[in-house]
Amino acid sequence: MSGAFGLLTDQHATHFPPDRLVENRARLCSFALHRAGAFAADGVVTEVRWGDGGRRLARQAPDILLGDIRIAVVWDELKRPWFLCPRCQRRCRHLYFDEIACRTCCAGGLDYASRHVHRSTPGVHRIARWRRQLVGLGVDARPFEPLPMNSRSTRVRRLVAKIIAEENALIGHLGGVNRDLHRRARRRGMLPK
Ligand SMILES: [Zn+2]
């Protein structure tokens, strides 16, 4: 999956370490645990598995115990439960393994893959540069504006042809990313199979 973002396969990309991507980390979700009944009553024990490991998550109101780590749970006005990160005490919905900490507290900080797509998606910067060149030639080349296909200027026609070819390649690439995300969402039960 990460290869789809060019993280592993694109030699020229600025690499963000894959293990610091939110999407690649197992995590506890307070909403999901609530739906599963993990906070329903004192003493309820939920088995939590990730990777090869697993731990017992025991409700001990108002907290939960994950192994011997105590995690405070607070409720908002919509009766939704939130963790307080054991390290910074900030309210969060997700705690990440293996640190059992929020996104910010995990070593180096975790980030979303979507924030790194532009850095590593081939062509995005080239297209932006060519569009800027068109603007310099007096063409309205903002994204989603129709490009002049039959300009009298050879330079404009060449730039337009390059942009269209690159954008088509990009659409194909993002379609692949999209398919991967859908597949993963279905696997995790976030979308119907
Ligand atoms: Zn934290």
Residues whose N, C-alpha, C, O or C-beta is under 5 A from the ligand:
A	BS01	ZN	C85 R87 C88 C102 C105
